[in-house]
Amino acid sequence: RPHFNDAMTGSVIVTPAPSPPEVSMTTPASGSIYDGPAMVMLSADAFDDIAVTNVVFFIGTTVVGIATDIPYTLTASNVAPGNYVVMAIATDNDGLSTTSAPVSLVVRHVISYQNYSFTPDKLTIRLGETVLFTNRGGFHTVTGSGADPFCVTDPVASCVHTFNEAGVFAVHCEFDSIMTGTIPEPPPIPPAGVVIATVAG
């Protein structure tokens, strides 16, 4: 104060703490269902007070790509059947990162049936995964052996079954004897036309 008139002045500038970015998944919607192997578009909205430098997309724990420009979008190809959690991580110019809320994604296994056979006729899946049975031609049923009827005993163009118990399961067509089989324990090599879904616990 005594030397104010002699220009003995100064200032202290306190800058706000840097803010992390905001990010949210926009595609796919949570609970989306695809048939595998799937092509899945991933997109996110990301904002920052200065700049977002990149958005990293995950399917499960796998990094499927990095987007650096708006719109933050990319396409994941050949996503294998399974149940996934999808998320994005946005990073800003200060190196701060934010992870989006996860969304669920289901990629179904596909078994087609026609001409007295199921394709593929053997399939190993994880507990809780889903199989789409789809008719490519003919008059067929998709009937489970044992207590689980799968897609019951009526002809169907397609049907979906989720395997919630571990084990080995067989399926057959009620109208075509070649499309039958039994699976004792331990299972032998099945006859032609038997679909075995081995569900790992």
C-alpha positions in Angstrom: 0.0 0.0 0.0 2.8 2.6 0.7 4.2 2.0 -2.8 0.9 1.7 -4.7 1.6 4.8 -6.6 5.0 3.4 -7.6 3.3 0.6 -9.5 4.2 -2.0 -6.8 1.2 -4.2 -7.7 0.5 -7.8 -8.6 -2.3 -10.4 -8.9 -2.9 -14.0 -8.1 -5.0 -16.0 -10.6 -6.7 -19.1 -9.3 -7.8 -21.3 -12.1 -10.6 -23.8 -11.5 -9.7 -27.5 -11.2 -10.0 -29.3 -14.6 -13.2 -31.2 -15.1 -13.4 -34.7 -16.4 -15.4 -35.3 -19.6 -18.9 -36.6 -19.7 -19.7 -39.7 -21.8 -22.7 -41.9 -22.5 -23.4 -44.7 -24.9 -26.1 -44.0 -27.5 -25.8 -47.1 -29.7 -26.6 -49.9 -29.1 -29.5 -49.5 -26.8 -29.2 -51.6 -23.6 -30.7 -55.0 -24.2 -30.1 -55.0 -28.0 -30.2 -58.5 -29.6 -28.1 -59.5 -32.7 -27.6 -62.7 -34.5 -24.0 -63.9 -34.5 -21.5 -63.4 -35.8 -22.7 -59.8 -35.6 -21.8 -56.4 -37.0 -22.5 -53.9 -34.2 -22.4 -50.1 -34.5 -21.0 -48.4 -31.4 -21.6 -44.7 -30.7 -21.3 -42.4 -27.8 -21.9 -38.8 -26.8 -18.9 -37.1 -25.1 -18.5 -33.6 -23.8 -15.7 -31.6 -22.0 -15.1 -28.0 -20.9 -12.1 -27.8 -23.2 -11.8 -30.8 -25.6 -12.4 -34.6 -25.7 -9.3 -36.2 -27.3 -10.6 -39.7 -27.8 -13.3 -42.2 -26.9 -12.4 -45.9 -26.5 -15.1 -48.5 -27.0 -15.2 -51.9 -25.2 -17.3 -55.0 -25.8 -16.8 -56.9 -22.6 -13.1 -56.4 -21.7 -12.0 -56.2 -25.3 -11.1 -52.8 -26.9 -12.8 -52.8 -30.2 -11.7 -49.3 -31.4 -10.9 -45.7 -30.7 -12.8 -42.7 -32.1 -11.1 -39.3 -32.1 -13.6 -37.1 -33.9 -17.2 -36.2 -33.5 -19.4 -38.2 -34.0 -17.7 -40.8 -31.8 -18.8 -43.9 -33.8 -17.3 -47.1 -35.1 -18.4 -50.5 -36.2 -17.3 -53.8 -34.6 -17.3 -56.7 -37.1 -17.7 -60.5 -36.4 -18.7 -60.1 -32.8 -19.0 -63.7 -31.6 -22.2 -65.0 -29.9 -22.4 -64.3 -26.2 -23.8 -61.9 -23.6 -21.8 -58.7 -23.3 -21.5 -55.4 -21.4 -20.6 -52.5 -23.8 -19.1 -49.2 -22.6 -17.0 -46.3 -23.6 -14.2 -44.4 -21.9 -13.7 -40.7 -22.9 -10.4 -38.9 -22.2 -10.0 -35.1 -22.4 -7.0 -32.8 -23.0 -6.0 -32.9 -19.3 -5.7 -36.6 -19.4 -8.8 -37.1 -17.3 -11.1 -40.0 -18.2 -14.7 -41.0 -17.5 -16.4 -44.3 -18.1 -19.9 -44.5 -19.4 -22.7 -46.5 -17.8 -22.6 -50.0 -19.2 -25.2 -51.3 -21.6 -26.1 -54.9 -22.2 -25.8 -56.6 -25.6 -26.9 -60.1 -26.6 -25.4 -61.8 -29.7 -27.3 -65.1 -30.3 -26.0 -68.3 -31.6 -27.7 -69.4 -34.8 -28.6 -73.0 -35.8 -30.4 -73.4 -39.1 -32.4 -76.5 -40.1 -33.5 -78.0 -43.4 -33.1 -81.1 -45.5 -33.1 -83.4 -42.5 -30.2 -81.8 -40.7 -29.3 -79.1 -38.2 -26.4 -76.7 -39.0 -24.2 -76.7 -37.0 -25.1 -80.1 -35.4 -22.8 -79.5 -32.4 -22.6 -76.3 -30.5 -20.8 -75.3 -27.3 -22.1 -72.3 -25.5 -21.9 -70.6 -22.1 -24.5 -70.7 -19.4 -27.2 -68.1 -20.0 -26.6 -67.7 -23.7 -29.3 -67.9 -26.3 -29.7 -70.0 -29.5 -31.9 -68.9 -32.4 -33.2 -71.9 -34.4 -34.2 -70.8 -37.9 -35.9 -72.9 -40.6 -34.3 -72.7 -44.0 -36.9 -75.0 -45.7 -39.2 -77.9 -44.9 -41.8 -78.9 -42.3 -39.9 -79.4 -39.1 -40.1 -79.0 -35.3 -37.4 -78.1 -32.9 -38.1 -80.4 -30.0 -35.9 -81.0 -27.0 -35.2 -84.4 -25.6 -36.1 -85.0 -22.0 -37.9 -82.5 -19.7 -37.1 -79.4 -21.7 -39.3 -79.1 -24.9 -37.2 -76.3 -26.4 -39.5 -75.0 -29.1 -42.3 -77.6 -28.3 -43.6 -80.1 -30.8 -45.3 -77.8 -33.4 -43.7 -76.8 -36.8 -41.9 -73.5 -36.4 -40.3 -71.0 -38.8 -37.9 -70.0 -36.0 -37.7 -70.1 -32.3 -35.3 -68.9 -29.5 -34.1 -70.8 -26.5 -31.9 -69.6 -23.6 -29.9 -72.3 -21.8 -30.0 -71.5 -18.1 -28.7 -74.9 -16.9 -25.4 -76.5 -17.5 -25.4 -79.9 -19.3 -25.6 -81.6 -22.6 -28.9 -81.3 -24.5 -30.3 -82.9 -27.7 -32.9 -81.6 -30.1 -34.8 -83.3 -32.8 -37.6 -83.0 -35.4 -40.8 -84.8 -34.6 -41.5 -85.5 -38.3 -38.2 -86.8 -39.6 -36.6 -89.9 -38.0 -33.2 -89.0 -39.3 -33.3 -85.8 -37.2 -33.4 -87.6 -33.9 -31.0 -88.7 -31.2 -30.6 -89.5 -27.6 -27.8 -88.3 -25.4 -26.9 -90.7 -22.6 -24.3 -89.9 -19.9 -21.5 -89.7 -20.9 -22.7 -88.7 -24.4 -21.5 -90.8 -27.3 -20.8 -89.5 -30.8 -24.4 -88.6 -31.9 -26.1 -89.8 -35.0 -26.5 -87.5 -37.9 -28.9 -84.7 -37.4 -28.6 -84.4 -33.6 -27.9 -81.0 -32.2 -25.9 -81.0 -28.9 -25.7 -77.8 -27.0 -23.0 -78.2 -24.4 -23.5 -75.5 -21.8 -20.5 -74.7 -19.6 -21.3 -73.8 -16.1 
